[in-house]
């Protein structure tokens, strides 16, 4: 699970870098295609920031729930034999 969180965050950082590179290209150059590069640069940058903040939020939620304490922490059998899911959707509630 931690590997997937790190992988998602790395992809988001790459997308953020591409978005900022498009914005730098658009502001340094003039001519055809610059406005399109500026629009795509803003879209990619905003989407990468929102996605990174979502990944960070759910990473903190998983960490607070104890999801990263063991390599396999998706479900666990309780004393009655029923599967119990560690993470409760909806935030940091326990």
Residue frames relative to the residue before (quaternion, step in Angstrom):
aa qw qx qy qz dx dy dz
X 1.0000 0.0000 0.0000 0.0000 0.00 0.00 0.00
X 0.6511 0.5117 -0.3193 0.4608 3.57 0.96 -0.82
X 0.6173 0.5462 -0.3423 0.4510 3.57 1.06 -0.73
X 0.6603 0.5015 -0.3129 0.4633 3.60 0.96 -0.82
X 0.6248 0.5249 -0.3331 0.4723 3.58 1.06 -0.71
X 0.6697 0.4867 -0.2953 0.4770 3.58 0.93 -0.88
X 0.6441 0.5232 -0.3174 0.4591 3.57 0.99 -0.80
X 0.6589 0.4971 -0.3103 0.4717 3.59 0.92 -0.87
X 0.6670 0.4972 -0.3100 0.4603 3.58 0.92 -0.84
X 0.6326 0.5284 -0.3325 0.4584 3.61 1.04 -0.72
X 0.6487 0.5012 -0.3145 0.4786 3.59 0.99 -0.81
X 0.6439 0.5148 -0.3235 0.4644 3.59 1.02 -0.74
X 0.6449 0.5042 -0.3258 0.4730 3.59 1.02 -0.70
X 0.6181 0.5224 -0.3398 0.4791 3.59 1.08 -0.67
X 0.6549 0.5019 -0.3101 0.4722 3.59 0.96 -0.84
X 0.6326 0.5215 -0.3308 0.4673 3.58 1.02 -0.75
X 0.6493 0.5145 -0.3111 0.4657 3.57 0.99 -0.79
X 0.6484 0.5041 -0.3160 0.4750 3.58 1.01 -0.77
X 0.6525 0.5168 -0.3150 0.4560 3.58 0.97 -0.83
X 0.6704 0.4773 -0.2964 0.4847 3.58 0.94 -0.85
X 0.6281 0.5276 -0.3396 0.4601 3.61 1.02 -0.71
X 0.6366 0.5083 -0.3290 0.4777 3.60 1.03 -0.72
X 0.6523 0.5067 -0.3196 0.4643 3.59 0.98 -0.78
X 0.6462 0.5057 -0.3227 0.4718 3.59 0.96 -0.79
X 0.6342 0.5213 -0.3209 0.4723 3.58 1.00 -0.83
X 0.6895 0.4964 -0.2906 0.4401 3.57 0.89 -0.94
X 0.7101 0.4481 -0.2750 0.4683 3.60 0.97 -0.73
X 0.6746 0.4892 -0.3060 0.4603 3.62 1.14 -0.40
X 0.7510 0.3641 -0.1937 0.5156 3.59 1.15 -0.54
X 0.2290 -0.7323 0.6220 0.1566 3.50 -1.36 0.28
X 0.5789 0.6015 -0.4316 0.3416 3.55 -1.23 0.41
X 0.7709 -0.3562 0.2678 0.4552 3.50 -1.35 -0.32
X 0.7973 0.3160 -0.2430 0.4532 3.54 -1.05 0.80
X 0.5163 0.6584 -0.4185 0.3531 3.57 1.23 -0.21
X 0.6662 0.4938 -0.3167 0.4605 3.59 0.93 -0.81
X 0.6304 0.5200 -0.3317 0.4713 3.59 1.07 -0.68
X 0.6425 0.5067 -0.3156 0.4804 3.58 1.03 -0.78
X 0.6327 0.5277 -0.3275 0.4626 3.58 1.05 -0.74
X 0.6580 0.5021 -0.3095 0.4681 3.60 0.93 -0.87
X 0.6893 0.4612 -0.2863 0.4798 3.59 0.85 -0.92
X 0.6075 0.5549 -0.3494 0.4483 3.58 1.09 -0.65
X 0.6707 0.4790 -0.2954 0.4831 3.57 0.95 -0.86
X 0.6503 0.5191 -0.3243 0.4500 3.60 0.92 -0.86
X 0.6826 0.4808 -0.2870 0.4696 3.59 0.86 -0.96
X 0.6588 0.5152 -0.3154 0.4484 3.60 0.94 -0.85
X 0.6783 0.4776 -0.2954 0.4739 3.59 0.86 -0.93
X 0.6564 0.5049 -0.3160 0.4631 3.60 0.94 -0.84
X 0.6576 0.5045 -0.3150 0.4624 3.61 0.98 -0.78
X 0.6521 0.5020 -0.3225 0.4677 3.60 0.99 -0.77
X 0.6624 0.4946 -0.3088 0.4703 3.60 0.93 -0.84
X 0.6657 0.5000 -0.3017 0.4646 3.56 0.96 -0.84
X 0.6556 0.5017 -0.3140 0.4690 3.60 0.98 -0.79
X 0.6506 0.4984 -0.3277 0.4701 3.59 1.00 -0.71
X 0.6314 0.5148 -0.3284 0.4780 3.61 1.05 -0.69
X 0.6549 0.5013 -0.3117 0.4719 3.58 0.94 -0.84
X 0.6460 0.5126 -0.3173 0.4681 3.58 1.00 -0.80
X 0.6489 0.5256 -0.3170 0.4497 3.59 0.94 -0.88
X 0.7213 0.4240 -0.2607 0.4817 3.59 0.79 -0.96
X 0.5814 0.5563 -0.3743 0.4610 3.59 1.16 -0.46
X 0.6512 0.4889 -0.3076 0.4923 3.57 1.02 -0.80
X 0.6280 0.5306 -0.3356 0.4598 3.60 1.01 -0.78
X 0.6603 0.4953 -0.3060 0.4743 3.59 0.91 -0.89
X 0.6535 0.5188 -0.3118 0.4545 3.58 0.96 -0.86
X 0.6737 0.4892 -0.3005 0.4653 3.61 0.92 -0.85
X 0.6680 0.4847 -0.2971 0.4801 3.59 1.12 -0.60
X 0.5184 -0.6622 0.4032 0.3607 3.61 1.25 -0.11
X 0.3162 0.7937 -0.4690 0.2241 3.55 1.23 0.42
X 0.7264 0.4415 -0.2409 0.4685 3.60 1.11 -0.62
X 0.4547 0.7097 -0.4414 0.3079 3.61 1.23 0.14
X 0.7874 0.1489 -0.0911 0.5913 3.58 1.13 -0.56
X 0.6234 -0.5742 0.3692 0.3813 3.60 -1.12 0.52
X 0.7700 0.1876 -0.1137 0.5992 3.60 1.05 -0.69
X 0.1547 0.8268 -0.5181 0.1552 3.55 -0.12 1.28
X 0.3386 0.7711 -0.4946 0.2149 3.57 1.10 0.48
X 0.7956 -0.0498 0.0421 0.6023 3.59 0.87 -0.89
X 0.0832 -0.7799 0.6184 0.0493 3.53 -1.25 0.39
X 0.4386 -0.6904 0.5039 0.2776 3.59 -0.98 0.77
X 0.2977 -0.7366 0.5742 0.1977 3.54 -0.92 0.88
X 0.7433 -0.4355 0.2620 0.4349 3.60 -1.25 0.04
X 0.6796 0.4612 -0.3010 0.4846 3.63 1.21 -0.25
X 0.5815 -0.6220 0.3558 0.3852 3.58 1.27 0.12
X 0.5509 0.5955 -0.4079 0.4189 3.60 1.22 0.19
X 0.4921 -0.6474 0.4934 0.3085 3.54 -1.14 0.66
X 0.1315 -0.7761 0.6147 0.0499 3.54 -0.96 0.93
X 0.2606 -0.7565 0.5808 0.1497 3.57 -0.80 1.02
X 0.4637 -0.7061 0.4662 0.2629 3.57 -0.84 1.01
X 0.7746 0.3648 -0.1936 0.4789 3.55 0.71 -1.08
X 0.1974 -0.7606 0.6098 0.1029 3.55 -0.91 0.98
X 0.4052 -0.7197 0.5064 0.2476 3.59 -0.67 1.06
X 0.6742 0.4950 -0.3705 0.4038 3.52 -0.96 0.87
X 0.7832 -0.3630 0.1843 0.4700 3.57 1.09 0.35
X 0.7612 -0.4151 0.2985 0.3991 3.49 -1.30 -0.47
X 0.3934 0.7351 -0.4806 0.2719 3.61 1.21 0.22
X 0.3456 -0.7515 0.5301 0.1867 3.53 -1.11 0.69
